[in-house]
Amino acid sequence: MRWVVAGHSFGAVLACEIAGNPPGQVSGVVLIGSSHPRDVDLSHSHLDITKVTATHDGLASPDRVKANASKLRPQTRWIEIEGGNHSQFGYYGFQLGDHRATISRAEQQDRTVEALLEALGRATAGGDYDAAIRVTPSALPKAKL
């Protein structure tokens, strides 16, 4: 069985730790709105890595994200959400230190779900996302809060 672990912000720290222990249990990792990996070097792993960032993220700023890029594989898939911020990756309200987004929460989260589905598709199809079953974000149930 192949697992893909994902995490947002501090959850990405945990995803990095899980991805490396024990080796071979995880095939992919998706790091969302995080400057990590900071403490774990994934550059020599065989993991399928996706890094999702937002241009208005005040906590995982582009400079902080770039500072740890050397700890990721050269084949890492980078997805930058133009106009997104840190807070809109979740539903917990505006976070101190973040910047205002210029896109809607729904648009940012749709882009994030697309990245997650692509990573899951690559894992289930042995790296060939086109062979995986496609699910669009609009087909997923909306969260009710």
DSSP file (Angstrom, degrees, kcal/mol; ACC not computed):
  #  RESIDUE AA STRUCTURE BP1 BP2  ACC     N-H-->O    O-->H-N    N-H-->O    O-->H-N    TCO  KAPPA ALPHA  PHI   PSI    X-CA   Y-CA   Z-CA
    1    1 A M              0   0    0      0, 0.0     2,-0.5     0, 0.0     0, 0.0   0.000 360.0 360.0 360.0 136.6    0.0    0.0    0.0
    2    2 A R        -     0   0    0     24,-0.1     2,-0.3   121,-0.1    24,-0.2  -0.914 360.0-160.6-110.2 131.9    1.3    3.5   -0.9
    3    3 A W  E     -a   26   0A   0     22,-1.0    24,-3.1    -2,-0.5    25,-1.5  -0.814   9.8-157.9-111.0 148.4    0.5    6.4    1.3
    4    4 A V  E     -a   28   0A   0     -2,-0.3     2,-0.4    23,-0.2    25,-0.2  -0.998  13.9-161.6-120.2 126.2    0.6   10.1    0.6
    5    5 A V  E     -a   29   0A   0     23,-2.2    25,-2.3    -2,-0.5     2,-0.3  -0.855  10.0-178.3-108.2 146.1    0.8   12.4    3.6
    6    6 A A  E     +a   30   0A   0     -2,-0.4     2,-0.3    23,-0.2    25,-0.2  -0.971   4.7 175.5-140.7 153.6    0.0   16.1    3.5
    7    7 A G  E     -a   31   0A   0     23,-1.9    25,-2.8    -2,-0.3     2,-0.4  -0.981  21.5-138.1-159.5 149.1    0.0   19.0    5.9
    8    8 A H  E >  S-a   32   0A   0     -2,-0.3     3,-2.5    23,-0.2    25,-0.2  -0.908  71.5 -35.2-108.0 135.3   -0.6   22.7    6.1
    9    9 A S  T >> S+     0   0    0     23,-2.2     3,-1.3    -2,-0.4     4,-0.7  -0.338 141.3   4.8  58.9-120.2    1.7   25.0    8.1
   10   10 A F  H >> S+     0   0    0      1,-0.3     4,-1.5     2,-0.2     3,-0.7   0.803 127.3  67.8 -66.1 -25.8    2.9   23.1   11.2
   11   11 A G  H <> S+     0   0    0     -3,-2.5     4,-2.2     1,-0.2    -1,-0.3   0.796  92.4  60.5 -60.3 -27.6    1.1   20.0    9.8
   12   12 A A  H <> S+     0   0    0     -3,-1.3     4,-2.1     2,-0.2    -1,-0.2   0.822  98.6  56.6 -69.2 -31.2    3.7   20.0    7.0
   13   13 A V  H <X S+     0   0    0     -3,-0.7     4,-1.9    -4,-0.7    -2,-0.2   0.943 109.9  44.6 -61.8 -47.1    6.4   19.6    9.7
   14   14 A L  H  X S+     0   0    0     -4,-1.5     4,-2.7     1,-0.2     5,-0.2   0.887 109.8  55.5 -65.0 -39.1    4.6   16.4   10.8
   15   15 A A  H  X S+     0   0    0     -4,-2.2     4,-2.4     1,-0.2    -1,-0.2   0.902 107.4  50.2 -60.6 -40.5    4.1   15.3    7.2
   16   16 A C  H  X S+     0   0    0     -4,-2.1     4,-1.1     2,-0.2    -1,-0.2   0.913 111.5  48.0 -63.5 -42.9    7.8   15.5    6.7
   17   17 A E  H  X S+     0   0    0     -4,-1.9     4,-0.7     1,-0.2     3,-0.4   0.916 113.6  46.8 -65.0 -42.7    8.6   13.5    9.8
   18   18 A I  H >< S+     0   0    0     -4,-2.7     3,-1.0     1,-0.2    -2,-0.2   0.898 105.9  60.1 -64.8 -40.3    6.0   10.8    8.9
   19   19 A A  H 3< S+     0   0    0     -4,-2.4     7,-0.3     1,-0.3     5,-0.3   0.792 109.9  42.0 -60.5 -28.8    7.3   10.6    5.3
   20   20 A G  H 3< S+     0   0    0     -4,-1.1    -1,-0.3    -3,-0.4    -2,-0.2   0.544  95.2  96.3 -96.1  -7.1   10.8    9.6    6.5
   21   21 A N  S << S+     0   0    0     -3,-1.0    -1,-0.2    -4,-0.7     3,-0.0  -0.973  98.0   5.7-135.9 119.4    9.8    7.1    9.2
   22   22 A P  S >  S-     0   0    0      0, 0.0     3,-1.4     0, 0.0    -1,-0.4   0.735  95.9-126.9 -79.5 153.3    9.8    4.3    8.4
   23   23 A P  T 3  S+     0   0    0      0, 0.0    -3,-0.1     0, 0.0    -4,-0.0  -0.273  89.4  30.2 -59.7 144.8   11.2    4.5    4.9
   24   24 A G  T 3  S+     0   0    0      2,-0.3    -4,-0.1    -5,-0.3    -5,-0.0   0.236  93.3  90.8  94.1 -14.0    9.1    2.8    2.2
   25   25 A Q  S <  S+     0   0    0     -3,-1.4   -22,-1.0    -6,-0.1     2,-0.4   0.744  84.2  53.2 -84.4 -24.2    5.7    3.3    3.8
   26   26 A V  E     -a    3   0A   0     -7,-0.3    -2,-0.3    -4,-0.3   -22,-0.2  -0.920  52.0-179.6-117.0 135.2    5.0    6.7    2.1
   27   27 A S  E     +     0   0A   0    -24,-3.1    21,-2.6    -2,-0.4     2,-0.3   0.630  69.9  19.7-105.0 -17.8    5.2    7.4   -1.6
   28   28 A G  E     -ab   4  48A   0    -25,-1.5   -23,-2.2    19,-0.2     2,-0.3  -0.989  53.8-161.1-151.6 159.2    4.3   11.1   -1.6
   29   29 A V  E     -ab   5  49A   0     19,-2.4    21,-2.5    -2,-0.3     2,-0.5  -0.998   5.5-159.4-142.3 138.4    4.1   14.2    0.5
   30   30 A V  E     -ab   6  50A   0    -25,-2.3   -23,-1.9    -2,-0.3     2,-0.6  -0.980   7.8-164.1-120.7 119.5    2.2   17.4   -0.1
   31   31 A L  E     -ab   7  51A   0     19,-2.8    21,-3.0    -2,-0.5     2,-0.5  -0.917  10.2-167.9-107.8 118.4    3.4   20.5    1.8
   32   32 A I  E     -ab   8  52A   0    -25,-2.8   -23,-2.2    -2,-0.6   -20,-0.2  -0.917  62.0 -17.3-116.6 125.0    0.9   23.3    1.9
   33   33 A G  S    S+     0   0    0     19,-2.8     2,-0.3    -2,-0.5    -1,-0.2   0.914 102.8 120.7  52.8  51.7    1.6   26.9    3.1
   34   34 A S        -     0   0    0     18,-0.4    -1,-0.2    -3,-0.2    26,-0.1  -0.996  64.0-145.6-147.0 146.1    4.7   26.0    4.9
   35   35 A S        +     0   0    0     -2,-0.3    33,-0.1    -3,-0.1    -1,-0.1   0.507  65.3 142.8 -86.1  -4.6    8.4   26.9    4.7
   36   36 A H        +     0   0    0    -27,-0.2    -2,-0.1     1,-0.1     2,-0.1  -0.380  27.7  78.2 -76.6 157.1    9.3   23.3    5.7
   37   37 A P        +     0   0    0      0, 0.0    34,-0.2     0, 0.0     5,-0.1   0.130  61.3 137.8 -83.8 128.9   11.1   21.0    5.4
   38   38 A R  S    S+     0   0    0     -2,-0.1    -2,-0.1     3,-0.1     3,-0.0   0.750  77.9  27.9-103.8 -41.5   13.4   22.8    7.7
   39   39 A D  S    S+     0   0    0      1,-0.1     2,-0.4   -26,-0.0    -3,-0.0   0.479 115.6  63.4-103.1  -4.6   14.6   20.0   10.0
   40   40 A V  S    S-     0   0    0     31,-0.0     2,-0.8     2,-0.0    -1,-0.1  -0.985  70.8-144.2-124.8 128.5   14.2   17.1    7.6
   41   41 A D        +     0   0    0     -2,-0.4     3,-0.2     1,-0.1    31,-0.1  -0.827  25.9 166.0 -95.0 111.3   16.2   16.7    4.3
   42   42 A L    >   +     0   0    0     29,-2.5     3,-1.5    -2,-0.8    31,-0.3   0.296  46.8 104.9-101.9   6.9   14.0   15.1    1.6
   43   43 A S  T 3  S+     0   0    0      1,-0.3    -1,-0.1    28,-0.2    29,-0.1   0.750  86.2  38.8 -64.8 -24.9   16.3   16.0   -1.2
   44   44 A H  T 3  S+     0   0    0     -3,-0.2    -1,-0.3    27,-0.1    -2,-0.1   0.266  94.6 108.8-108.3  10.9   17.7   12.5   -1.6
   45   45 A S  S <  S-     0   0    0     -3,-1.5    -3,-0.1     1,-0.1   -25,-0.0  -0.277  71.0-130.9 -79.9 170.9   14.4   10.7   -1.0
   46   46 A H        +     0   0    0      2,-0.1    -1,-0.1    -2,-0.0     2,-0.1   0.139  64.4 130.9-103.9  16.7   12.3    8.9   -3.7
   47   47 A L        -     0   0    0     -5,-0.2     2,-0.8     1,-0.1   -19,-0.2  -0.374  64.7-123.7 -73.3 147.3    9.2   10.6   -2.6
   48   48 A D  E     -b   28   0A   0    -21,-2.6   -19,-2.4    -2,-0.1     2,-0.5  -0.847  40.7-165.0 -84.7 110.9    6.8   12.4   -5.0
   49   49 A I  E     -b   29   0A   0     -2,-0.8    28,-2.8   -21,-0.2     2,-0.4  -0.868  17.3-174.8-111.5 132.4    6.8   15.8   -3.4
   50   50 A T  E     -bc  30  77A   0    -21,-2.5   -19,-2.8    -2,-0.5     2,-0.5  -0.991   6.7-163.4-121.6 131.9    4.3   18.6   -4.1
   51   51 A K  E     -bc  31  78A   0     26,-3.1    28,-3.0    -2,-0.4     2,-0.6  -0.968   4.0-166.0-118.2 117.1    4.8   22.1   -2.6
   52   52 A V  E     +bc  32  79A   0    -21,-3.0   -19,-2.8    -2,-0.5   -18,-0.4  -0.911  15.7 170.2-107.5 121.3    1.8   24.4   -2.5
   53   53 A T  E     - c   0  80A   0     26,-2.9    28,-3.1    -2,-0.6     2,-0.4  -0.797  24.1-140.3-124.8 167.4    2.5   28.1   -1.8
   54   54 A A  E >   - c   0  81A   0      6,-0.3     3,-1.6    -2,-0.3    28,-0.2  -0.994  15.4-135.4-131.5 138.6    0.5   31.3   -1.9
   55   55 A T  T 3  S+     0   0    0     26,-1.9    30,-0.1    -2,-0.4    27,-0.1   0.723 105.7  43.9 -68.2 -21.9    1.9   34.6   -3.1
   56   56 A H  T 3  S+     0   0    0     28,-2.7    43,-1.0    25,-0.4     2,-0.6   0.096  77.7 135.2-108.6  21.9    0.3   36.6   -0.2
   57   57 A D    <   -     0   0    0     -3,-1.6    28,-0.1    28,-0.3    41,-0.1  -0.608  33.0-173.0 -73.3 114.2    1.3   34.1    2.6
   58   58 A G  S    S+     0   0    0     -2,-0.6     3,-0.3    41,-0.2    -1,-0.2   0.610  81.4  43.3 -84.7 -12.6    2.6   36.2    5.4
   59   59 A L  S    S+     0   0    0      1,-0.2     2,-0.7    40,-0.1    -1,-0.1   0.840 122.2  33.7 -99.9 -44.4    3.8   33.2    7.5
   60   60 A A  S    S-     0   0    0    -26,-0.1    -6,-0.3    -6,-0.1    -1,-0.2  -0.639  91.0-174.1-107.3  70.8    5.4   31.0    4.9
   61   61 A S     >  -     0   0    0     -2,-0.7     4,-2.7    -3,-0.3     5,-0.2  -0.185  39.1-106.0 -65.1 157.0    6.7   33.9    2.8
   62   62 A P  H  > S+     0   0    0      0, 0.0     4,-2.5     0, 0.0     5,-0.2   0.870 121.8  52.2 -51.9 -38.9    8.3   33.3   -0.6
   63   63 A D  H  > S+     0   0    0      2,-0.2     4,-1.6     1,-0.2    -3,-0.0   0.912 110.9  46.1 -65.9 -41.9   11.8   34.1    1.0
   64   64 A R  H  > S+     0   0    0      2,-0.2     4,-0.6     1,-0.2    -1,-0.2   0.878 113.1  50.4 -67.9 -37.0   11.2   31.6    3.8
   65   65 A V  H >< S+     0   0    0     -4,-2.7     3,-1.1     1,-0.2     4,-0.3   0.933 110.5  48.7 -65.0 -45.9   10.0   29.0    1.4
   66   66 A K  H >< S+     0   0    0     -4,-2.5     3,-1.2     1,-0.2     4,-0.4   0.816  99.2  68.5 -63.6 -31.3   13.0   29.4   -0.9
   67   67 A A  H 3< S+     0   0    0     -4,-1.6    -1,-0.2     1,-0.3     3,-0.2   0.781 109.5  34.8 -61.0 -26.9   15.4   29.2    2.1
   68   68 A N  T X< S+     0   0    0     -3,-1.1     3,-1.9    -4,-0.6    -1,-0.3   0.305  84.9 105.3-109.7   7.9   14.5   25.5    2.5
   69   69 A A  G X  S+     0   0    0     -3,-1.2     3,-1.8     1,-0.3    -1,-0.1   0.789  70.6  67.2 -60.4 -28.4   14.1   24.6   -1.1
   70   70 A S  G 3  S+     0   0    0     -4,-0.4    -1,-0.3     1,-0.3    -2,-0.1   0.672  91.3  63.3 -68.1 -14.5   17.4   22.8   -1.2
   71   71 A K  G <  S+     0   0    0     -3,-1.9   -29,-2.5   -34,-0.2     2,-0.3   0.343  94.3  77.9 -90.7   6.9   15.9   20.2    1.2
   72   72 A L  S <  S-     0   0    0     -3,-1.8   -29,-0.2   -30,-0.2   -31,-0.0  -0.795  93.7 -95.4-110.0 156.6   13.4   19.2   -1.5
   73   73 A R    >   -     0   0    0     -2,-0.3     3,-1.8   -31,-0.3   -29,-0.1  -0.353  29.9-121.4 -64.5 149.0   14.0   16.9   -4.5
   74   74 A P  T 3  S+     0   0    0      0, 0.0    -1,-0.1     0, 0.0   -31,-0.0   0.786 114.3  60.1 -60.3 -25.8   14.8   18.8   -7.7
   75   75 A Q  T 3  S+     0   0    0      2,-0.1    -2,-0.1     0, 0.0   -26,-0.0   0.367  76.2 136.3 -84.2   4.8   11.7   17.0   -9.2
   76   76 A T    <   -     0   0    0     -3,-1.8     2,-0.7     1,-0.1   -26,-0.2  -0.255  57.2-127.0 -54.7 135.7    9.4   18.6   -6.6
   77   77 A R  E     -c   50   0A   0    -28,-2.8   -26,-3.1     2,-0.0     2,-0.5  -0.795  24.3-157.5 -87.7 118.5    6.2   19.9   -8.1
   78   78 A W  E     -c   51   0A   0     -2,-0.7     2,-0.5   -28,-0.2   -26,-0.2  -0.862  11.1-175.7-101.2 125.5    5.8   23.6   -7.2
   79   79 A I  E     -c   52   0A   0    -28,-3.0   -26,-2.9    -2,-0.5     2,-0.6  -0.970   4.4-167.8-122.8 115.3    2.3   25.1   -7.2
   80   80 A E  E     -c   53   0A   0     -2,-0.5     2,-0.9   -28,-0.2   -26,-0.2  -0.903  11.4-149.3-105.6 123.8    2.0   28.8   -6.5
   81   81 A I  E >   -c   54   0A   0    -28,-3.1   -26,-1.9    -2,-0.6     3,-1.7  -0.813  18.6-138.1 -95.3 105.0   -1.5   30.1   -5.9
   82   82 A E  T 3  S+     0   0    0     -2,-0.9     3,-0.1     1,-0.3   -28,-0.0  -0.439  85.0   7.9 -65.2 125.0   -1.5   33.7   -7.1
   83   83 A G  T 3  S+     0   0    0      1,-0.3    19,-2.6    -2,-0.2    20,-1.0   0.342  99.5 125.6  87.6  -6.3   -3.3   36.0   -4.7
   84   84 A G    <   -     0   0    0     -3,-1.7   -28,-2.7    17,-0.2    -1,-0.3  -0.394  40.6-160.1 -82.3 163.0   -3.7   33.3   -2.0
   85   85 A N        -     0   0    0    -30,-0.1   -28,-0.3   -29,-0.1     4,-0.2  -0.735  32.5 -97.5-131.7-176.8   -2.7   33.7    1.7
   86   86 A H  S >  S+     0   0    0    -30,-0.4     3,-1.4    -2,-0.2     4,-0.3   0.922 115.2  53.0 -70.0 -46.0   -1.9   31.5    4.6
   87   87 A S  G >  S+     0   0    0      1,-0.3     3,-1.7    12,-0.2     5,-0.5   0.826  99.0  62.5 -63.5 -34.7   -5.3   31.7    6.4
   88   88 A Q  G 3  S+     0   0    0      1,-0.3    -1,-0.3     3,-0.1    -2,-0.2   0.514  83.4  76.0 -77.7  -2.8   -7.4   30.7    3.4
   89   89 A F  G <  S+     0   0    0     -3,-1.4    -1,-0.3    -4,-0.2     2,-0.2   0.741 111.4  23.6 -70.4 -21.1   -5.8   27.2    3.2
   90   90 A G  S <  S-     0   0    0     -3,-1.7     3,-0.1    -4,-0.3    19,-0.1  -0.468  83.6-112.3-125.3-163.1   -8.0   26.5    6.2
   91   91 A Y  S    S+     0   0    0     -2,-0.2    -3,-0.1     1,-0.1     3,-0.1  -0.100  78.8 105.0-125.9  32.5  -11.2   27.8    7.8
   92   92 A Y  S    S-     0   0    0     -5,-0.5    -1,-0.1     1,-0.3    -4,-0.1   0.269  82.3-109.5-104.1  13.2  -10.0   29.3   11.0
   93   93 A G        -     0   0    0     -6,-0.2    -1,-0.3    -3,-0.1     2,-0.2  -0.240  61.3 -26.6  87.9 179.5  -10.2   33.0   10.1
   94   94 A F        -     0   0    0     -3,-0.1     2,-0.4    -2,-0.1     6,-0.1  -0.476  63.5-141.2 -72.5 135.7   -7.5   35.5    9.5
   95   95 A Q    >   -     0   0    0     -2,-0.2     3,-2.2     4,-0.1    -8,-0.1  -0.830  22.5-105.2-103.8 135.1   -4.2   34.8   11.2
   96   96 A L  T 3  S+     0   0    0     -2,-0.4     3,-0.1     1,-0.3    -1,-0.1  -0.300 107.8  25.7 -54.6 132.4   -2.0   37.4   12.7
   97   97 A G  T 3  S+     0   0    0      1,-0.4    -1,-0.3   -38,-0.0     2,-0.1   0.256  96.8 117.5  94.7 -11.2    1.1   38.1   10.5
   98   98 A D    <   -     0   0    0     -3,-2.2    -1,-0.4   -40,-0.1     2,-0.3  -0.360  60.8-124.6 -82.5 167.1   -0.7   37.0    7.3
   99   99 A H        -     0   0    0    -43,-1.0   -12,-0.2    -3,-0.1     2,-0.2  -0.747  33.7 -91.7-106.7 159.7   -1.4   39.2    4.3
  100  100 A R        -     0   0    0     -2,-0.3     2,-0.2   -15,-0.1   -17,-0.0  -0.503  40.8-127.3 -71.8 136.0   -4.8   39.9    2.7
  101  101 A A        -     0   0    0     -2,-0.2   -17,-0.2     1,-0.1     4,-0.1  -0.483   9.6-156.3 -79.0 153.5   -5.7   37.5   -0.1
  102  102 A T  S    S+     0   0    0    -19,-2.6     2,-0.3    -2,-0.2   -18,-0.2   0.286  77.7  60.0-111.8   6.5   -6.8   38.9   -3.4
  103  103 A I  S    S-     0   0    0    -20,-1.0   -18,-0.1     1,-0.0    -2,-0.1  -0.863  94.6 -92.8-124.5 164.4   -8.7   35.7   -4.4
  104  104 A S     >  -     0   0    0     -2,-0.3     4,-2.2     1,-0.1     5,-0.2  -0.324  28.0-118.6 -74.3 158.3  -11.6   34.0   -2.7
  105  105 A R  H  > S+     0   0    0      1,-0.2     4,-2.9     2,-0.2     5,-0.2   0.906 115.9  55.5 -59.5 -41.9  -11.2   31.3   -0.1
  106  106 A A  H  > S+     0   0    0      1,-0.2     4,-2.4     2,-0.2    -1,-0.2   0.916 107.9  47.4 -60.2 -44.2  -13.1   29.0   -2.5
  107  107 A E  H  > S+     0   0    0      2,-0.2     4,-2.1     1,-0.2    -1,-0.2   0.928 114.0  47.2 -64.0 -44.6  -10.8   29.6   -5.4
  108  108 A Q  H  X S+     0   0    0     -4,-2.2     4,-1.9     1,-0.2    -2,-0.2   0.915 114.1  46.7 -64.0 -42.3   -7.7   29.0   -3.2
  109  109 A Q  H  X S+     0   0    0     -4,-2.9     4,-2.7     2,-0.2    -1,-0.2   0.852 108.7  55.0 -71.8 -32.8   -9.1   25.9   -1.7
  110  110 A D  H  X S+     0   0    0     -4,-2.4     4,-2.3    -5,-0.2    -1,-0.2   0.926 109.5  47.8 -61.4 -43.5  -10.1   24.5   -5.1
  111  111 A R  H  X S+     0   0    0     -4,-2.1     4,-1.8     2,-0.2    -2,-0.2   0.877 112.2  49.8 -64.4 -37.3   -6.6   25.0   -6.3
  112  112 A T  H  X S+     0   0    0     -4,-1.9     4,-2.2     2,-0.2    -2,-0.2   0.917 109.9  49.8 -67.5 -43.8   -5.3   23.3   -3.2
  113  113 A V  H  X S+     0   0    0     -4,-2.7     4,-3.0     1,-0.2     5,-0.2   0.897 107.8  54.8 -62.1 -40.5   -7.7   20.3   -3.6
  114  114 A E  H  X S+     0   0    0     -4,-2.3     4,-2.3     1,-0.2    -1,-0.2   0.921 108.3  48.9 -58.3 -43.9   -6.5   20.0   -7.3
  115  115 A A  H  X S+     0   0    0     -4,-1.8     4,-2.1     2,-0.2    -2,-0.2   0.910 112.5  48.0 -62.6 -42.5   -2.9   19.7   -6.1
  116  116 A L  H  X S+     0   0    0     -4,-2.2     4,-2.5     1,-0.2    -2,-0.2   0.920 111.7  49.3 -64.4 -44.0   -3.9   17.1   -3.5
  117  117 A L  H  X S+     0   0    0     -4,-3.0     4,-2.6     1,-0.2    -2,-0.2   0.881 109.7  51.5 -65.2 -37.6   -5.9   15.1   -6.0
  118  118 A E  H  X S+     0   0    0     -4,-2.3     4,-2.4    -5,-0.2    -1,-0.2   0.920 110.6  48.7 -63.8 -42.7   -3.0   15.1   -8.5
  119  119 A A  H  X S+     0   0    0     -4,-2.1     4,-1.8     2,-0.2    -2,-0.2   0.918 113.5  46.6 -64.1 -42.6   -0.6   13.9   -5.8
  120  120 A L  H  X S+     0   0    0     -4,-2.5     4,-2.5     1,-0.2     5,-0.2   0.891 111.0  53.5 -64.6 -38.8   -3.0   11.1   -4.9
  121  121 A G  H  X S+     0   0    0     -4,-2.6     4,-1.8     1,-0.2     6,-0.3   0.903 107.5  49.5 -63.1 -41.8   -3.5   10.3   -8.6
  122  122 A R  H  <>S+     0   0    0     -4,-2.4     5,-3.9     1,-0.2     6,-0.4   0.889 112.5  48.8 -64.3 -37.7    0.2    9.9   -9.1
  123  123 A A  H ><5S+     0   0    0     -4,-1.8     3,-0.7     3,-0.2    -2,-0.2   0.905 115.1  42.7 -69.1 -41.3    0.5    7.6   -6.1
  124  124 A T  H 3<5S+     0   0    0     -4,-2.5    -1,-0.2     1,-0.2    -2,-0.2   0.732 118.1  45.3 -79.4 -20.7   -2.4    5.4   -7.1
  125  125 A A  T ><5S-     0   0    0     -4,-1.8     3,-0.8    -5,-0.2    -1,-0.2   0.230 115.8-107.7-106.0  13.4   -1.5    5.2  -10.8
  126  126 A G  T < 5S-     0   0    0     -3,-0.7    -3,-0.2     1,-0.2    -4,-0.1   0.844  85.4 -40.5  65.7  32.9    2.2    4.6  -10.2
  127  127 A G  T 3 <S+     0   0    0     -5,-3.9     2,-0.8    -6,-0.3    -1,-0.2   0.371 117.1 107.3  99.0  -4.7    3.2    8.1  -11.3
  128  128 A D    X   +     0   0    0     -3,-0.8     3,-1.5    -6,-0.4     4,-0.5  -0.799  40.7 179.2-110.0  90.7    0.8    8.4  -14.2
  129  129 A Y  G >  S+     0   0    0     -2,-0.8     3,-1.4     1,-0.3    -1,-0.2   0.828  77.5  65.1 -60.9 -33.1   -1.9   10.8  -13.1
  130  130 A D  G 3  S+     0   0    0      1,-0.3    -1,-0.3    -3,-0.1     4,-0.1   0.768 100.0  52.9 -62.6 -24.2   -3.7   10.5  -16.5
  131  131 A A  G <  S+     0   0    0     -3,-1.5    -1,-0.3    -6,-0.1    -2,-0.2   0.596  95.1  90.5 -85.9 -10.8   -4.4    6.8  -15.7
  132  132 A A  S <  S-     0   0    0     -3,-1.4     2,-0.3    -4,-0.5   -11,-0.1  -0.416  92.8 -93.3 -82.5 159.6   -6.0    7.6  -12.3
  133  133 A I        -     0   0    0     -2,-0.1     2,-0.4   -12,-0.1    -1,-0.1  -0.574  45.0-133.9 -69.6 130.3   -9.6    8.3  -11.7
  134  134 A R        -     0   0    0     -2,-0.3     2,-0.4    -4,-0.1    -1,-0.1  -0.731  24.2-178.1 -93.0 134.7  -10.2   12.1  -11.9
  135  135 A V        -     0   0    0     -2,-0.4   -18,-0.1   -21,-0.1     5,-0.0  -0.999  16.4-144.8-127.7 129.9  -12.2   13.9   -9.3
  136  136 A T    >   -     0   0    0     -2,-0.4     3,-1.7     1,-0.1     4,-0.5  -0.674  21.6-120.1 -93.7 150.3  -12.8   17.6   -9.6
  137  137 A P  G >  S+     0   0    0      0, 0.0     3,-1.4     0, 0.0    -1,-0.1   0.846 113.1  60.3 -56.1 -34.5  -13.0   19.9   -6.6
  138  138 A S  G 3  S+     0   0    0      1,-0.3     4,-0.1   -28,-0.0   -28,-0.0   0.709  98.7  58.8 -68.8 -17.3  -16.5   20.9   -7.5
  139  139 A A  G <  S+     0   0    0     -3,-1.7    -1,-0.3     2,-0.1     3,-0.1   0.597  89.2  92.5 -84.8 -11.4  -17.6   17.3   -7.2
  140  140 A L  S <  S-     0   0    0     -3,-1.4     2,-0.1    -4,-0.5    -5,-0.0  -0.536  89.6-100.2 -82.4 148.6  -16.5   17.1   -3.6
  141  141 A P        -     0   0    0      0, 0.0     2,-0.3     0, 0.0    -1,-0.1  -0.422  39.0-118.8 -66.1 141.7  -18.9   17.9   -0.8
  142  142 A K        -     0   0    0     -2,-0.1     2,-0.2    -4,-0.1    -4,-0.0  -0.613  27.6-111.8 -81.8 140.2  -18.6   21.4    0.6
  143  143 A A        -     0   0    0     -2,-0.3     2,-0.6     1,-0.0    -1,-0.1  -0.476  24.8-147.2 -70.6 140.0  -17.7   21.7    4.3
  144  144 A K              0   0    0     -2,-0.2    -1,-0.0     1,-0.1     0, 0.0  -0.945 360.0 360.0-111.9 116.8  -20.5   23.1    6.5
  145  145 A L              0   0    0     -2,-0.6    -1,-0.1     0, 0.0    -2,-0.0   0.384 360.0 360.0-116.0 360.0  -19.2   25.1    9.4
